[in-house]
Amino acid sequence: KILVTVDGSDISSRALKFALKLAKQTATASIAVLHVDAPVFPGVERRIGKEAVESYHADNHEHAFKAARKAVGRSQVTVEEIRAVGDIAETILAVAAKRKVDLLVMGSHGRGAVSGVLLGSVSSKVIAQTTIPVTIVR
């Protein structure tokens, strides 16, 4: 079981492509693709309404999965999409533990990262807090 995190960035698409290649080598591998959207700031939902916040999260999920679907392309590997809202690193860790994944694949940094040289804060936090093997793709 491979869990790949995506955020719509080129680097997360590369992480998914890496996982797909790995899965093709193993006939029994399965891939779940996870997009976690950060919650809106406190009070925003009260001001703009629950429906607007839900639409905002839906748009963000769709953006991330559109790029993921393109990376999957005509692959013969079945990919499950998982959507979540919450603290990104904590949610990744919780989903990985709940699903008892064998490998977690993620990009070295997410959208908006200034430098590809350093690990992003989410990647660093996940690596520091899990016993699951993690592959970081740059």
RATA-V145838 format. One record per pair of residues at least 12 apart in sequence whose ideal C-beta (glycine too) atoms are under 6 Angstrom apart, sorted by the first residue. I is the first residue (numbers start at 1). J is the second residue. D is the distance in whole Angstrom. If there is no record, write none. Layout:
i: {I & I}
j: {J & J}
d: {D & D}
//
This chain:
i: {1 & 1 & 1 & 2 & 2 & 2 & 3 & 3 & 3 & 3 & 3 & 4 & 4 & 4 & 4 & 5 & 5 & 5 & 6 & 6 & 6 & 6 & 7 & 7 & 7 & 8 & 8 & 8 & 9 & 9 & 11 & 12 & 13 & 13 & 14 & 15 & 15 & 15 & 15 & 16 & 16 & 17 & 18 & 19 & 19 & 20 & 20 & 23 & 31 & 31 & 32 & 32 & 33 & 33 & 33 & 34 & 34 & 35 & 35 & 35 & 36 & 36 & 36 & 37 & 37 & 37 & 39 & 40 & 57 & 61 & 65 & 88 & 89 & 89 & 89 & 92 & 93 & 93 & 96 & 103 & 104 & 104 & 105 & 106 & 107 & 108 & 108 & 108 & 123}
j: {30 & 101 & 102 & 19 & 31 & 103 & 32 & 34 & 96 & 101 & 104 & 16 & 19 & 33 & 105 & 34 & 92 & 106 & 33 & 35 & 64 & 68 & 64 & 110 & 111 & 63 & 64 & 67 & 110 & 111 & 107 & 107 & 67 & 71 & 137 & 105 & 106 & 107 & 137 & 68 & 71 & 71 & 137 & 31 & 105 & 75 & 77 & 77 & 77 & 79 & 80 & 82 & 68 & 79 & 81 & 82 & 95 & 61 & 64 & 83 & 84 & 88 & 91 & 57 & 60 & 85 & 85 & 53 & 85 & 83 & 81 & 122 & 122 & 125 & 126 & 126 & 129 & 130 & 132 & 133 & 132 & 134 & 135 & 123 & 137 & 123 & 136 & 138 & 136}
d: {5 & 4 & 5 & 5 & 5 & 5 & 5 & 6 & 5 & 4 & 5 & 5 & 5 & 5 & 5 & 5 & 6 & 4 & 6 & 5 & 5 & 5 & 5 & 5 & 5 & 5 & 4 & 5 & 6 & 5 & 4 & 5 & 5 & 4 & 5 & 5 & 6 & 5 & 4 & 6 & 4 & 5 & 5 & 6 & 5 & 5 & 5 & 5 & 6 & 5 & 5 & 6 & 5 & 6 & 5 & 5 & 6 & 5 & 4 & 6 & 5 & 5 & 4 & 5 & 5 & 5 & 6 & 5 & 6 & 5 & 6 & 5 & 5 & 4 & 5 & 6 & 6 & 6 & 5 & 5 & 5 & 5 & 5 & 6 & 6 & 6 & 5 & 5 & 6}
//
